Amino acid sequence: MSSVYKLIELVGTSTESYEKAIENAVAKAAETLKAISWFEVVQQRGAVKDGKVEEYQVILKVGFKLVD
């Protein structure tokens, strides 16, 4: 028997780091999506204010198994 997975794209943010932005996005998605299997960072970027990094932003692809 084979499995089917769905792929969605998320944007995670953090004022601390890219790693925290990833963790925030995955944790929030896990509140409603069950069986998250993996993620892929597609893009990293950030916001700057007054010459300082204000926010870290990541675009993630998240894959999860569809229930049989």
KARAWO-V159752 format. One record per backbone hydrogen bond with DSSP energy under -0.5 kcal/mol. CO is the residue of the C=O (numbers start at 1). NH is the residue of the N-H. Records with the same first field share a line. If there is no record, write none. Layout:
BEGIN
CO: NH / NH
END
This chain:
BEGIN
4: 66
6: 64
8: 62
10: 60
12: 58
14: 56
17: 21
18: 22
19: 23
20: 24
21: 25
22: 26
23: 27
24: 28
25: 29
26: 30
27: 31
28: 31
29: 32 / 33
32: 34
35: 65
38: 63
40: 42 / 61
43: 59
45: 57
47: 54 / 55
49: 52
52: 49
55: 47
56: 14
57: 45
58: 12 / 60
59: 42 / 43
60: 10 / 62
61: 40
62: 8
63: 37 / 38
64: 6
END
